[in-house]
Amino acid sequence: RSAGVSLLLLIAVFGANEAKNFGPIDVKGADQQIYVVGPDWTSDFIEMHGTSGFSLNGGGRVYFAVKPEDGFGDPDMYWQTNLLGSHFAYHLDLSNVGCKCNAAGYFIDMPGPAAGDGGDWYCDANFVNN
């Protein structure tokens, strides 16, 4: 596994089922194609804007991946990037996020040590899937 972090974007957390590949996304400076993947229930909330971006409306959770997987079985599918001496910039439009809604984008170490209850390999500072 390469040294780096993965980006997790989420709006409201639900239990994961199967993974779905929502399509490629352009990431400037990436040396490989990056894909947007997430639990299949995110299909109700995501809108892809070609390869230039995506919108999550009303819920959902996505990960950036290096493989267009339709399953969480491969722990090495998540995009790892080394940010040492670099920067990562993105635009978030939070104008439609209401009260009591968790809208976040953050970097985490993935894959975790084991697949979690939802099948993904999520791992944060609390070692959720240890």
TORNUTI-76815 format. One record per residue (C-alpha): x, y, z; residue in one letter; residue number from 1. Coordinates in nm, 2 decimals, padded with zeros to 4 digits, always signed. Example, Ala and Ser with C-alpha at 12.3 -4.5 7.8 and 13.67 -1.06 7.14 Angstrom:
BEGIN
{node {+01.23, -00.45, +00.78}, a, 1}
{node {+01.37, -00.11, +00.71}, s, 2}
END
This chain:
BEGIN
{node {+00.00, +00.00, +00.00}, r, 1}
{node {+00.14, +00.34, -00.09}, s, 2}
{node {+00.19, +00.61, +00.18}, a, 3}
{node {-00.09, +00.86, +00.17}, g, 4}
{node {-00.44, +00.93, +00.26}, v, 5}
{node {-00.78, +00.88, +00.10}, s, 6}
{node {-01.05, +01.14, +00.07}, l, 7}
{node {-01.39, +01.06, +00.21}, l, 8}
{node {-01.68, +01.29, +00.13}, l, 9}
{node {-02.01, +01.24, +00.31}, l, 10}
{node {-02.34, +01.39, +00.38}, i, 11}
{node {-02.54, +01.20, +00.64}, a, 12}
{node {-02.42, +00.85, +00.73}, v, 13}
{node {-02.62, +00.54, +00.65}, f, 14}
{node {-02.52, +00.18, +00.66}, g, 15}
{node {-02.33, +00.06, +00.35}, a, 16}
{node {-02.43, -00.23, +00.13}, n, 17}
{node {-02.26, -00.30, -00.20}, e, 18}
{node {-02.02, -00.06, -00.36}, a, 19}
{node {-02.11, +00.12, -00.69}, k, 20}
{node {-01.88, +00.29, -00.93}, n, 21}
{node {-02.04, +00.62, -01.02}, f, 22}
{node {-01.78, +00.71, -01.29}, g, 23}
{node {-01.44, +00.88, -01.34}, p, 24}
{node {-01.34, +01.22, -01.21}, i, 25}
{node {-01.06, +01.44, -01.32}, d, 26}
{node {-00.81, +01.51, -01.05}, v, 27}
{node {-00.54, +01.76, -01.16}, k, 28}
{node {-00.19, +01.62, -01.10}, g, 29}
{node {-00.31, +01.26, -01.04}, a, 30}
{node {-00.09, +01.01, -01.23}, d, 31}
{node {-00.38, +00.77, -01.29}, q, 32}
{node {-00.76, +00.77, -01.35}, q, 33}
{node {-00.96, +00.84, -01.03}, i, 34}
{node {-01.31, +00.71, -00.98}, y, 35}
{node {-01.60, +00.81, -00.75}, v, 36}
{node {-01.73, +00.50, -00.57}, v, 37}
{node {-01.96, +00.46, -00.28}, g, 38}
{node {-02.23, +00.25, -00.12}, p, 39}
{node {-02.51, +00.16, -00.37}, d, 40}
{node {-02.76, +00.35, -00.17}, w, 41}
{node {-02.57, +00.67, -00.26}, t, 42}
{node {-02.72, +00.63, -00.61}, s, 43}
{node {-03.03, +00.81, -00.48}, d, 44}
{node {-02.82, +01.12, -00.39}, f, 45}
{node {-02.54, +01.16, -00.64}, i, 46}
{node {-02.53, +01.34, -00.96}, e, 47}
{node {-02.21, +01.32, -01.18}, m, 48}
{node {-02.12, +01.62, -01.38}, h, 49}
{node {-01.92, +01.44, -01.65}, g, 50}
{node {-01.56, +01.40, -01.52}, t, 51}
{node {-01.55, +01.76, -01.38}, s, 52}
{node {-01.73, +01.69, -01.05}, g, 53}
{node {-02.03, +01.56, -00.87}, f, 54}
{node {-02.31, +01.67, -00.64}, s, 55}
{node {-02.44, +01.49, -00.33}, l, 56}
{node {-02.79, +01.60, -00.25}, n, 57}
{node {-02.97, +01.50, +00.06}, g, 58}
{node {-02.74, +01.22, +00.17}, g, 59}
{node {-02.47, +00.99, +00.04}, g, 60}
{node {-02.11, +00.89, +00.10}, r, 61}
{node {-01.84, +00.85, -00.16}, v, 62}
{node {-01.47, +00.76, -00.18}, y, 63}
{node {-01.21, +00.83, -00.45}, f, 64}
{node {-01.07, +00.50, -00.60}, a, 65}
{node {-00.81, +00.39, -00.85}, v, 66}
{node {-01.03, +00.11, -00.97}, k, 67}
{node {-01.39, +00.13, -01.11}, p, 68}
{node {-01.51, -00.13, -00.86}, e, 69}
{node {-01.87, -00.23, -00.81}, d, 70}
{node {-01.79, -00.40, -00.47}, g, 71}
{node {-01.59, -00.33, -00.16}, f, 72}
{node {-01.40, -00.66, -00.18}, g, 73}
{node {-01.06, -00.50, -00.29}, d, 74}
{node {-00.90, -00.31, +00.00}, p, 75}
{node {-00.65, -00.16, -00.25}, d, 76}
{node {-00.91, +00.01, -00.46}, m, 77}
{node {-00.90, +00.34, -00.26}, y, 78}
{node {-00.69, +00.63, -00.41}, w, 79}
{node {-00.39, +00.71, -00.19}, q, 80}
{node {-00.21, +01.03, -00.24}, t, 81}
{node {+00.10, +01.17, -00.08}, n, 82}
{node {+00.03, +01.53, +00.03}, l, 83}
{node {+00.38, +01.60, +00.18}, l, 84}
{node {+00.50, +01.92, +00.02}, g, 85}
{node {+00.18, +01.94, -00.19}, s, 86}
{node {-00.17, +02.07, -00.15}, h, 87}
{node {-00.52, +01.94, -00.24}, f, 88}
{node {-00.79, +02.19, -00.32}, a, 89}
{node {-01.16, +02.14, -00.39}, y, 90}
{node {-01.48, +02.34, -00.40}, h, 91}
{node {-01.78, +02.27, -00.18}, l, 92}
{node {-02.11, +02.44, -00.23}, d, 93}
{node {-02.28, +02.41, +00.11}, l, 94}
{node {-02.55, +02.66, +00.04}, s, 95}
{node {-02.83, +02.39, +00.05}, n, 96}
{node {-02.71, +02.21, +00.36}, v, 97}
{node {-02.96, +02.26, +00.63}, g, 98}
{node {-02.95, +02.23, +01.01}, c, 99}
{node {-02.87, +01.90, +01.17}, k, 100}
{node {-02.70, +01.77, +00.85}, c, 101}
{node {-02.34, +01.64, +00.87}, n, 102}
{node {-02.17, +01.76, +00.55}, a, 103}
{node {-01.80, +01.69, +00.55}, a, 104}
{node {-01.50, +01.62, +00.33}, g, 105}
{node {-01.19, +01.48, +00.50}, y, 106}
{node {-00.88, +01.27, +00.46}, f, 107}
{node {-00.86, +00.93, +00.63}, i, 108}
{node {-00.62, +00.64, +00.61}, d, 109}
{node {-00.77, +00.36, +00.40}, m, 110}
{node {-00.79, +00.08, +00.38}, p, 111}
{node {-00.84, +00.01, +00.75}, g, 112}
{node {-00.72, -00.31, +00.91}, p, 113}
{node {-01.05, -00.49, +00.82}, a, 114}
{node {-01.37, -00.44, +00.63}, a, 115}
{node {-01.64, -00.29, +00.85}, g, 116}
{node {-02.01, -00.37, +00.89}, d, 117}
{node {-02.09, -00.20, +00.57}, g, 118}
{node {-01.82, -00.38, +00.37}, g, 119}
{node {-01.60, -00.08, +00.31}, d, 120}
{node {-01.25, -00.05, +00.46}, w, 121}
{node {-01.32, +00.28, +00.64}, y, 122}
{node {-01.07, +00.37, +00.92}, c, 123}
{node {-01.04, +00.70, +01.10}, d, 124}
{node {-00.86, +00.82, +01.42}, a, 125}
{node {-01.10, +00.62, +01.63}, n, 126}
{node {-01.00, +00.30, +01.45}, f, 127}
{node {-01.37, +00.23, +01.36}, v, 128}
{node {-01.30, -00.11, +01.19}, n, 129}
{node {-01.02, -00.26, +01.40}, n, 130}
END
